[in-house]
Amino acid sequence: MGHEFELTDAAEVAATPEEVWDAIATGPGIDSWFMGRNEVEGGTGGTIRGAFGAYQPEYRIREWDPLERLVYGSDTAPDGRRIAYEFLIEGRDAGSTVIRCVTSGFLPGDDWEDEFEAMTTGGELFFRTLVEYVTHFAGRTATPVTAFGPPVRDWDEAWTRLGAALGLPARPAAGDRVRIGQDGVVYAVNDQTVGVRTADAMFRFLRGFHGPMVAGHHLFAPGANPEVEEKAWSDWLNRVFG
């Protein structure tokens, strides 16, 4: 059966078109808000490669109009699966910029609903993290950290445990003030994700598609060692959710 989809996110941000373009069209920029580690070979016909755990997508750049438009996507798989991203940048007066992101594609199979829900909630978090990045960290480069916890059987309990680990009496909610090594604020929440921003990091917790709690963090403090950080966060996830 399968499902054709198109999702649109938009926001006006206190950043210049140049800052937004650097965030979406360079490897270090994408590393600072999306997921995992990324490489960009720029220009039409170029390639964007990602690495998020065992997931290593490769996208062909279809349109490359600096400061205005970027379109890239996967090739169509034998079962019809495909995904594409279109970013539109519109500069406004006083240095602000409107970012629009259209995500479209096709999910095959009769069980596409769960994957679509995970993709939608994850996409909401990623776009909101992009907004947070260009608003609060523009010009800075993050070290991406990916860590996986143990399988979760009861997600309501897991989100409550996360809240307790952040110093809260219940599941985190948008706007909550928390403590995660330093003071922070919850900037994004939906059914499957939580995002926390501090002065030097964005910490993100996601419901893994196959069961674990996943940490997909961005650390802006200089000198962060990804291997050391990933080991530390894996241990943290196992303590909190084990």
Backbone hydrogen bonds, N-H to C=O, Kabsch-Sander energy under -0.5 kcal/mol:
donor,donor_aa,acceptor,acceptor_aa,energy
2,G,109,G,-1.7
3,H,107,L,-2.6
5,F,105,G,-2.3
7,L,103,T,-3.1
9,D,101,C,-2.5
11,A,99,I,-2.0
13,V,11,A,-0.5
13,V,97,T,-3.3
15,A,13,V,-1.8
20,V,16,T,-2.2
21,W,17,P,-2.8
22,D,18,E,-2.3
23,A,19,E,-1.4
24,I,20,V,-1.7
25,A,21,W,-2.2
26,T,22,D,-0.6
30,I,26,T,-2.6
31,D,27,G,-2.6
32,S,28,P,-0.8
32,S,29,G,-0.8
33,W,30,I,-1.8
34,F,30,I,-2.8
37,R,51,A,-2.1
39,E,49,R,-2.5
41,E,47,T,-3.2
42,G,40,V,-0.7
45,G,61,I,-2.9
46,G,43,G,-2.6
47,T,41,E,-1.0
48,I,59,Y,-2.5
49,R,39,E,-2.6
50,G,57,P,-2.5
51,A,37,R,-1.6
52,F,55,Y,-3.3
55,Y,52,F,-1.9
56,Q,54,A,-0.6
59,Y,48,I,-2.8
60,R,73,G,-2.7
61,I,46,G,-2.7
62,R,60,R,-0.6
62,R,71,V,-2.6
63,E,71,V,-1.7
65,D,69,R,-3.1
68,E,65,D,-2.4
69,R,65,D,-2.6
70,L,87,F,-2.2
71,V,63,E,-2.4
72,Y,85,Y,-2.3
73,G,60,R,-1.8
74,S,83,I,-2.7
77,A,81,R,-2.7
80,G,77,A,-2.3
82,R,106,F,-1.7
84,A,104,S,-2.7
85,Y,72,Y,-3.4
86,E,102,V,-2.1
87,F,70,L,-3.3
88,L,100,R,-2.6
89,I,68,E,-2.9
90,E,98,V,-2.2
92,R,96,S,-3.2
95,G,92,R,-0.8
96,S,93,D,-1.3
97,T,13,V,-2.3
98,V,90,E,-2.8
99,I,11,A,-3.0
99,I,97,T,-0.5
100,R,88,L,-2.3
101,C,9,D,-2.9
102,V,86,E,-2.7
103,T,7,L,-2.9
103,T,101,C,-0.6
104,S,84,A,-2.2
104,S,102,V,-0.5
105,G,5,F,-2.0
106,F,82,R,-2.1
107,L,3,H,-2.5
112,W,109,G,-0.6
115,E,111,D,-0.7
116,F,112,W,-2.7
117,E,113,E,-2.5
118,A,114,D,-2.3
119,M,115,E,-2.5
120,T,116,F,-2.6
121,T,117,E,-2.6
122,G,118,A,-2.3
123,G,119,M,-2.5
124,E,120,T,-2.1
125,L,121,T,-1.7
126,F,122,G,-2.6
127,F,123,G,-2.5
128,R,124,E,-2.2
129,T,125,L,-2.3
130,L,126,F,-2.2
131,V,127,F,-2.2
132,E,128,R,-2.4
133,Y,129,T,-2.8
134,V,130,L,-2.5
135,T,131,V,-1.6
136,H,132,E,-2.7
137,F,133,Y,-2.9
140,R,137,F,-2.5
142,A,28,P,-0.5
143,T,219,L,-2.8
145,V,217,H,-2.2
147,A,215,A,-2.1
149,G,213,M,-2.8
152,V,211,G,-2.0
155,W,153,R,-0.5
158,A,154,D,-2.0
159,W,155,W,-2.4
160,T,156,D,-1.6
161,R,157,E,-2.6
162,L,158,A,-2.3
163,G,159,W,-2.3
164,A,160,T,-2.3
165,A,161,R,-2.3
166,L,162,L,-1.3
166,L,163,G,-0.5
167,G,164,A,-1.5
168,L,163,G,-3.2
175,G,186,V,-3.1
176,D,173,A,-2.3
178,V,184,G,-2.4
179,R,166,L,-1.7
180,I,182,Q,-2.4
184,G,178,V,-2.4
185,V,197,R,-2.3
186,V,176,D,-2.4
187,Y,185,V,-0.7
187,Y,195,G,-1.7
188,A,195,G,-1.3
190,N,193,T,-2.0
193,T,190,N,-0.8
194,V,205,F,-2.1
195,G,188,A,-2.7
196,V,203,F,-3.0
197,R,185,V,-2.9
198,T,201,A,-2.8
199,A,183,D,-0.5
202,M,218,H,-2.5
203,F,196,V,-3.0
204,R,202,M,-0.5
205,F,194,V,-2.9
206,L,214,V,-2.7
207,R,192,Q,-2.6
208,G,206,L,-0.8
208,G,212,P,-3.0
211,G,208,G,-1.9
213,M,150,P,-0.8
214,V,206,L,-2.9
215,A,147,A,-3.0
216,G,204,R,-2.3
216,G,214,V,-0.6
217,H,145,V,-2.1
218,H,202,M,-2.4
219,L,143,T,-2.3
220,F,200,D,-2.8
220,F,218,H,-0.6
221,A,200,D,-0.8
224,A,221,A,-1.1
229,E,225,N,-2.8
230,E,226,P,-2.7
231,K,227,E,-1.9
232,A,228,V,-2.3
233,W,229,E,-2.7
234,S,230,E,-2.1
235,D,231,K,-2.2
236,W,232,A,-2.1
237,L,233,W,-2.6
238,N,234,S,-2.0
239,R,235,D,-2.0
240,V,236,W,-2.4
241,F,237,L,-2.7
242,G,238,N,-1.3
